[in-house]
Amino acid sequence: MSFPTPYAGTYYPIYNSGPNQYIPPTDSMPFDKISAIFVAFAHAYPTPAGGAELQLEQGQPCEPDRLPLLTLTARTVNPDIKILISLGWGQNDWTYISDDYTSGVNSFPASVVALIRQYQLDGFDIDDESINGTSGSITQDNFDAVIANIRNALDAASVEDKKPYYLTITPADGCGQVDTTNMNCFDLINAQCYGGSFPSNFKSLGYPANQIAWGIDTEPTTPDYPALSDYEGLAGIFNWTLSADSAHNYEYTLKIASDVGYPPSA
């Protein structure tokens, strides 16, 4: 399945607080101009049984309250909005996930489904950066196998719950961990064009252009916005982050919506 288009995406941090991080959601925010929110972040943590489990970020005690408030507020404004939880970076996640897989415990995919169901979300995103660095280590073969297992777990849950659950990935540095073995497991690839990843990287693998998005970073004073020729034929555009764009009075959120045609005209 492919991700709903036209696509106007944004990341929404629920960690810490203040500029460029968490800001309380309100019904005056332009959720009606956003087709999908990627909530930053959840992480993988080791379990006593030797596996790994997806949880909201430890050390961020407000996240379990912030996430339901965000989903309620956004869906009240825009009932069609999709909300996914994003697996963050820089906290050794993939070492724990690799150990979960190689040990045979393989509890991580089920924990992804459990967290999505607990918070009534629409899917799971992977912030694909610093893997085999600060985000922990995993071989490419094991990464491919884990992705297939997550895809299968989401598909089974979709059948049981009678609703689609999406799997997306947001790579930096070229293709990141996306390859021809795992790419068809993903419904959308968000290219971190502000982090050295571009749609051309994934087109060269044979991944469909209309399932790739151009990414912008709205933290700088003047974000680098793509030309029409950059994003034409793609799924759409996403931005990191909505809270950062609040400092621009949501200029780029509104521009993305206008440029990709979201919401679609009746």
Buried (B, 14 or more C-beta within 10 A) or exposed (E): EEBBBBBBBBBBBBBEEEEBBBBEBEEEBBBBBBBBBBBBBBBBBBBEEEBBBBBBBEEBEBBEEBBEBBBEBBBEBBEEBBBBBBBBBBBBBBBBBBBBBEEEBBBBBBBBBBBBEEBEBBBBBBBBBBBBEEBBBBEEEBBBBBBBBBBEBBBBBBEEEEEBBBBBBBBBBBBBBBEEBBBBBBBBBBBBBBBBBBBEBBBEEEBBBBBBBBBBBBBEEEBEBBEEEBBEEBBBBBBBBBBBBBBBEBEBBBBBBEBBEBBEEE
